Amino acid sequence: MALTLHGTVSDNTVALDRKTATPLIINGDMAIAQRGTSTSSASTDSYFACDRWRTNISSYGAYTISQSTDVPAGYGFANSFKIDCTTADASPAAGDLFTFEQRCEGQNFQVFNKGTSDAETFTLAFWIKSNLTGNFTVNLVDSDNSRRIGALVTISSANTWEKKVLNFAADTTGALGNDANDSFRVQFFLGVGTDFTSGTLPSAWESATTANFAAGQTAFIGSSTSNELFITGLQLEVGTFDANSIPDFQFEDVGTSLARCQRYYYKLVDGGGSVSDIHMTNGSAFSSTSITGGVNLPVEMRSTPTLDATSGSSFYRLRANGTNYSGDTLSLMSNTKNGTNVAFSFTVTGASAGVGGLVMTNNSGAFVGFDSEL
């Protein structure tokens, strides 16, 4: 990451050279949504809607999670991440939890010099809107060394887009791993039980203490089915900024943003519930009962991916010499990070070994993706 500073923090004249600085937060404008634009009845830990943003839901209601077009006007945003409570948990148990986070590779965050005498401060900025007023909480998380720092996110006006700029101290303890693993997280607490609120929110970095994670939180997304929350424009900066000095959000072109997201998840094909007969790749019959195909992924993925695919009766087929050989469940045979040897297979009947053709979807509900998320 190339980074150029101009001026000093103290006189509010600092500005990043945005022509050379790559945003630390990926898809902070919520523009990319490979998995789909909306998921209903979400109640588990998973990636829904907008790429790179994970929701962790533990016994805390159910939600529709979507990519929304409700955005702060006049700032260039087209999308936001929306969370709409559909099953409330107005009396959560002590350990109930809902967080919203981005998990980040340590090698991308070495610019903070965390764990050294030259450690840098952090500034997190974003736009947020909710019918709820009061305090949510946010933590910066050092996953490598189990350390955290927190801040309150105060929503002052209901149903109004508000920009928040939060400052976090430097940490001279605990270096982040210079690797592709889960080293750093930006984590919002949207709903919690008392296990997470009975302590004191840390204004300085400390060893992780569960009781302190969301101390001071007064707003809870799961308290009513009337509740909803929108967020967009997330950016993390090196240094200390205020509302006047914070650099403008850096929009990446769609191709660049998509490629950064595809390092973690690549959707090969999605019928979207309305389209079948989508060409996935070319393949052949390995035997009379097995079809194989290979895929070259568009970017090198973070790690060896796993297969994320729907399955069902006759979801996939091989079209060869005017004959369709339909099959059911895809399975991953071999893979590498850069996808030069990503191969999958599915079972059929009646094929002749060696016959080749087009590997296609055979059901409008079929989708195939490759997952390398943190």
N, C-alpha and C positions, 0 to 999 in steps of 0.2 A: 504494500500500500504506500503510495507516495503521498506525503502530507506536508503542506507548507503553511506556516503561521505568519500572520502579519500583525504587528503591533503587540500590545500586552493585554492580558486579561483585565488588569485593574482599571484601565481607562476605557474599557468597553469598545476597543478598536480591533479586537481579534477577529479574524475572518479566515476560514479555511479556503485554500485554493481549490475551488470546486471542480476545476478542470482536471485535476489529477487525483483527488481524494475519492476512493471508492467507499460508498456508504457501508458502515459496519452492520447495520440492520438490513436484512434482505427482505424485499417485498413490503417495506414499511408503508407503502401507499395502497396496499391490498389489491393491486392490479391483476395479479396472477392467481388463478383458481383452477388448477388442473383437475382436481378431484371432483369438481362440480361447484355450483354456486349456492347450494342450499342443502342442508341435512336436517331432518326433523327428528324429534325424540332422542336427541343426543344426550347420553348419560354416562359415557365412559371416557377413558383416556384415549385421545386419538387426534389426528389431524383432519379437520373438517374445513370445507370451503377454502379460504385463502391459504396459499402455499406458505410453508415454514412456520405457521402459527398453530400451536398445539393447545388444546384444552384438556385439562386434567379434572375429571369430575368423579368424585368419590362419595356416593350415597347422598347427593345433594341435588335432587330434582332432575328435571329433563328440560331440554332447550331446543329451539330451532336456531341453528348457527348458519349464517349466510354471508355472502358477499353482497353488500348493499350499495345503492347509488346515493344514499343520504350522506352528504359531505358538507364541510364548511365552505361557504360560498366565497369565490374570488381568490382561491389559493392554488388552483390548478389540480385539485384532487377529483378523481372520478369515482372512487370506490372507498368503502369503509368495511370493517369487520363488524357484523351485527350479531348480538346474542339476545335472544328473546325467550324469556321463561315461559314454558308451557305446562310444566308440572312443578308446583311450588314445594319448598321445604322451609316453612315458616318457623319451625322449631327444630333446627338441626342438632344432631347428636354432636358430642364434643369433638369427634374426629372427622366430621363431614367437611368436604373441601371442594372448591371450584377455583382453579387457577387458569390463567391464560398466559402463554409464554412463548419466547423464541429461544431455542437451544443453539449454541454457537461453538464452532471449532476454536480451540485454543490458539492455533496458529494464525488466526485472523485477528487476534486481540493482543498480540505482543506489543502493539504501539502504546499500550497503557503502562508498560514496564512494571506491571504488578509484581509485588514481591521483591522489589529492588529499592535502593535508596533514591532512585529517580522516578518513583511511581507517580503517575499522572492522576488528576482528578477526572471525574466523569460528569457529563451532563446528558440527561435524557429529556427529550421533548416529544410531545404528541398532542393531537386533538382528541377530545373525548366528549361524549354527549350521553345523557341518561335522563329518564324521568325521575330517578332517585337523586336526592341531594345528600351531602354528607361526605364521609371519608371512605374511599377504598385505599388499599395499600399496594405498594410495589417494592419488590426486592431486586437488587442486583446480586447474583449468586455465583460464587466461585465453587464450581462443582468438584474441582480437583482437590481443594483443601478444606471443603466443607465450611466455607466462610460466607457471610452475608452482611449486607447493609440495606436499610429500608428507608422509605419516605411515605408520607401521606399524600394521596391524590384527592384533593377536596373539590367536589362539584358544588358550585355555589348556586347556579340557576338551573332549574329543571328544564329538560327538553331544549337545551341551548348548547351549541358547540362552543367549547372553551379550550384554549391552548394552555398546556401546562409545560413548565420548564423546571426540572428538578435537578439539583446539584448533589453530588455524592463525593465523599472524601476519597483521597488516594489511599492505597493499601500497600505498605512496605513489607507485609507478611504474606507469604504464599504465592509463588510464581505459578502462572498458568502453563500447562503443558503445551509445548510447541508442536502440536500434532493435530490430527483430524478428529479427535474425540470430543465429547461433551464436556467442555471446560467452563463455559460461561453462559449464564441465562439472564434474560430480562423477564421477570415473573410478576404478573399482576394477580392479586388475591381479590376475587370477585364475591366469594361467599365462603365462610368458614364457621366451624364450631369453636367452642371455647378453648380447645387444646392449642389453638393458634393465636389467641388474643389475650391470654392471662398474664403476659409478661410486659416488656418494654420494647418498643420499636427501636432498633439500633440506628443511631445517627452516625456511628463509626463502624468500620468493619469489625466483625467479631466471629467467633466460632458459632456455627449454626445452633440455635436454641429454638426448638419448635414453638414454645410459648411466646416468643418474640416476633415471629414471622409477620403477623397481621395485627399486632397490638395497636389500638387506637382506631380500628375500623368500625364505622357506624352504618355503612351502606352495604346491603346484602342482596345480590342479584336474585337469589332464590326465594326471597320473602313473599313474593306475590306473582301471579301470572300476568299482572299488569306491567311487570318490570322488563325493561330492555336497555341495552347499552350499545353504543357505537364507538369505534376507535379507528383512527387513521393517522397518517403522517408521522409514524414513529421514527425517530432518529437518535442515535447515540453519538456524542461528540467527545473528543479528547480535550480536557480543560474545563474551566468554569465559566459559564455564560449566564446571562439573564435574558429577559424577554426582548431587550433592545439589541443585545449583541449576538444572540444565537444565529448561526447561519440559516439561510432559507433552506427548506427541505430540498434535497437534491433528487430530482426525478431522473431515473434511468430510462433509456429507451426500452420498449417492450422486449426486443430481442435479447438485450443484455440481462434484463431482469428475469426473463423466462429461463435463460441458460443458467443463471445462478441458482434458480429454484430446481432446475433439472439435475443438478448435482446431488440433490437429496431425494427427488421423486420425479420419475418420468412416466407420463401417461402415453402408452403406445396407441391405444384406441379406446374410444368410448362411444357406444351407440346412443347414449343419452336417453334410452327408453323409447326411441322412435326410429332408429336406423339399424338395420342389419346389413349383411353382405359387405362388410368393410374389410379391405385387404390389409392384413397385418404384415405378412412377409411371404417369401417363397419357402416351400418345404417339400418333403418327400416321405414316402412310406418306408420306414426303417424295417418293418416287417408287415405281415398281413394285418396286424392289429395295432400298429403304432405309427403315428405321424410325428415327424420332428421338423422344427423350423428354427432359424437363427435370426437374431436381431443385433444390429449395430446401434448402440445408444449414441445420442447426439453430443454428449459431453462425458468426460470422466466423472464417475460418481464418487461420492465421498468414501464409500467402502463397497465391498461386494454386495450387490443388491439382493433382495428377496422378491419373489413374485407376488403381486397383488392382483388377483383376478377373480372375477365371478365364475361360477360353474353351474351347470345344470344340464339336463337332457338336451343333447344336440346343440350346445352353445357354440361350437366351433366346427369347421369342416375343411377338408382339402378338396379343391376343385381341380380335377386332373382329367384331361382328355374328354371333357364333356360329362364326367361322372362326379357326383358329390359323395364324399366319404365323411359322414358326420361323426362327431365325437363329443365327449362330455368335459372332463376336468383337465385343465392344464397343469403340468408340473414342470419345475425347473430342473434341467439336466446338468448344466454347467454354466458358469458365469465368471466374469472378471470385472474389475472396476470400470474399465473403459468400454466394455460391451463388445469387444471383438469376438467373444466366444460365449455370448448369452444364448443359450439354447433351451427350448422347451418342447414338450411332447404332449399328445393326448391319444387316448385309445379309440380305435375304430374297429369296424369289422368289414371283411371282404376286400380289403385292398391287396394289391400285388406289391411285394417288396421291390423298391426301387422306383416306383411310379412317382413322378413329381408334378407339382402344380402350385396353385395359389392357396395359401393358408388364410382363411377368412372367418369372420364372425358369422354365426348362423342364427343369432337371436338378438333382438334389439336391446336387451338388457346386458349384453356382454361388454365388459371392459377389461383391459389388461394394462397393468402398470408395473414399474420396478421401483422398489422402496429402499432407500439408503439413509433414512432419517436418523437423527440423533435421538 
